[in-house]
Amino acid sequence: MFKQKKFLLICGFMVLLNTYAMSKSQEIEIPRIAYKDIYKYYVLEEGKQATTNYIILRRQSFDTILYIKAEVNCPSRYIRQLGTSTRSAREIQPANPSQWYQPTMGTVELDIINYVCR
């Protein structure tokens, strides 16, 4: 009886510890549908203004890292890229944003929209 209570207490403590560690995580990997892509995308920051969401991502492969800032319009499911940087997310300069476009099936842009507009 005492061993069972001790075991349950330890299990509960481990669950609480894992929950606390998960909530402190800064980067979330975007679930991907297109498995042929060698890059992994991590969300560094996201926010919302009216119907437009913004997101800052880190695209990582085995040898390169690229930081990307994009806007997503959830009602229309359109996206546009605001800027990129190879150094850090803080150095992204939104100088020349791309045009709004609706991505095709199997692209990373559609995965980003599905993540942001969940």
N, C-alpha and C positions, 0 to 999 in steps of 0.2 A: 504494500500500500504506500509506504513512504517512498519507495523507488519510483512508483508511477507518478506521484505528485512532483517529485524532483525532476523527472523526465519532462512532464508537461510544463513545468516552470521554465526549464531550459529552452524548450521548443518555443514557448511564448516569447521569451527574451530574444531569441534569434530572429523571430518574425518581426518584432518591433525594431530590432537593430537593422535588418534589411530594409524595412519600410523607411526608416529614417535616412539611410544611406541613399536610397533611390530618390527621395525627394530633394536631396542636396545635389544631385547630378546636374551639371550644366549643359551637357550635350546629349541630344536624343537622336538616334539613328532613324532616318526616314525609311519605312518599310518599302521595299522595291518589288515591282512586278516584273520589270525587265531584268532578268538574271544574267544576261550576256554582258551587261555593263560592268567594267572593271572598277568603277568608282563607288565609294561609299559616301553618302551625304549625311551630314550631322547638322541639326538645328542648333544655332548658337543663341539666337534671339528672335522673338516674334512679337508682333503687336497688331493692333487694329485701329483704323480710323474710318468710321461710318461703314461702308460696304467693302472697303479696300483693306486688305491685310498686307503687312510687310514682313519679310522673313530674311534673316541673315544666315547663310549656310557655309559649311566648310566641306568642299569636295576633296576627297582624299583617295589616292591610290598608293601603290607600294613605293612610288618615288616622287610624287608631286602633291602639292596642296594648293588649292585655290579657294579664296573667300568670295562669296557671291551675295549681293543684295538684290532682292526681287520684290515685286508687288503682285498680289493676287486679288482678282475680283471674283469673289465666291459666287454671287448670283449668276454671272455670265460664264464663269469657269475660264476666264482669260488670265494671262500672266504676262509680265514684262520684266526684263532684267534692267536694274538701275545702275549697276556697276560691279567691278571685280577688282581684286587685289591678290597678289601672290605673297605679300608680306604679312598682313594681319587684317582682321575684320575692321579695325579702326581706321585703316588707311584706304578704305573703299571710297572713291570719289564719284558721286553720281553726276558725271559730266554730260553724258550723252545716252539717255535711256532708250531702250529699244521700243519698237511699236508693240502695242497689245496684240496678242495672238492666242488662238486656241490650240493647244498641243494635240498631237495625234496619240492613238493608243500605243502603249508600250514605251513611252518616252519618260525620262526622268521628270520633265516638267509636269506631266500628268500625275506622277507619284507625289510631287510637291503639292499640287493643288488638292489631291485627295487627303494629304496629311493636314494641310492648313484648314481646309473647309470641312473637317470631320464633324 
